[in-house]
Amino acid sequence: MLFDNFSGKRNLFNKQNSKRAGFLTFSQLFSVYLYVIDKAILKKQFGISYLRPWQELVITRILELRDEGGKVLCILPTGSGKSLCFMYPIAVLERHSILVYPLLSLMNDQAKRLEKASIPFVLMKGGMTRDERNACFKRISEEKRIAIVTNPETLLAMEKRGELKLLSHPALLVIDEAHTAVTWGENFRPSYLELGRLVELLRADSTLAFTATADESITEGIIKHIFSGRIPYTVRDSSDRENIFYHSLKSLSKQKDIQKILAPPSSRPAVIFCRSRKETEYLAGLLNTGCYHAGLTSEERKERERWFLSSSDGVLVSTSAYGMGVDKKNIRTVIHTHLPESVPDFLQESGRGGRDGGRMDSWILWYDEECSPIKDIFTNGKCIRHSLLLHMGEENAEECLGCSACVHDGYRRAGEDEIMAWVKWHPGHTIKGAAKSITTPAFFSRWKNMKGWNGRETEMAIKTLVEEKHLHLFLSRLFCPLSSFMIESGKRSF
Ligand SMILES: [Zn+2]
């Protein structure tokens, strides 16, 4: 499958960028590698018998280019096994290597992976005492090969204390989640803007930047902030994830749709992305589940991560704080309760699901009045997948079999059938009058799905159905269009 992805049909090596950014060409891709990967090490330390084609490509390029001060930028989808691309070289190269992460949780995850592969490592983070740091430096000088897992702030602090020279000339310098250098550095992680300078000071044999999603502006930002404007070899896999089905839904009631989408057990585990902390707390209360945001204490966040990681049917309501590095493979549904603001962020967030390769449903719920710079992608009725990929610079995406604009998903919006049926058999009410009748206990006892709807949200839903011309308003009175009466067995066609 992955090999097919390299067949060129998907324009993996963006032609437009290939000249400028030093993309690998096909002849390079299929050229005979100078470096031969040791299968015994793969088996013994990583427990695998073979590499995916692009893993082999990235590893061999890293090892071949290191004598020339190699610079490699890898843009590879989440869950594609990218950490092996730098773990294998660390395992075979002598001297130390430095791994830079934006978050402590990611540093801890990487430490676990290194431990599992029996690669010696030290974790260097903020707040360490002089003795603790000295113990790390001593180990670095003693070990034949060792990985230093750290973050930009710690490297900067080391530079100020004059300790950075103790880490200089590493075999590899890896910057993971490199898009954060652009998206965070320019806002609230100014230390990221110093990264390019630190990279120069450290003088690594090879500098590698990894990210899962990068459009043109992020790619340019990475080149500027990490590679100081020098063009790296760039390996890019398609941003497409074939196992994700994108549903764009103009909701009648977002809350009720969320409950309906998550009702079947097969839809879980699930993550719901909200815009604000307040919204996550409200929705988590409503769904009787956990919320996750940057306002929680680190203990609370860890405890919720642990719970969700091991849960087989949990629902986590989160801000964008949940995401990077939380390696839960079997998430079946990701819901955005709002129109996303940027394509790379949206692909990052929806890409948290289906990492086991199984079917995953990504839902984007919206109301007409919402604004977003990329609203068109989800509302203009064109293929969502193609529009997303086009935004990422991929022009020749294959036929889409997984978006609600191309394939009817059979989903009926929460409340739609019930409200339509009521108006059909009780024509001539005002919107307010209809909403009042629909939200009485007598109606709920017959239409159990409507239980919990209040007058205000029912009114809003009716107004949306009127705007969409699914219901007609004549002299402020509601009617169903004639066509709805022509359908046998009460099933409507609109
Ligand atoms: Zn489509």
Boltz pocket constraint, residues with backbone or C-beta under 6 A from the ligand:
constraints:
  - pocket:
      binder: B
      contacts: [[A, 382], [A, 383], [A, 384], [A, 385], [A, 386], [A, 400], [A, 401], [A, 402], [A, 403], [A, 404], [A, 405], [A, 406], [A, 407]]
      max_distance: 6.0
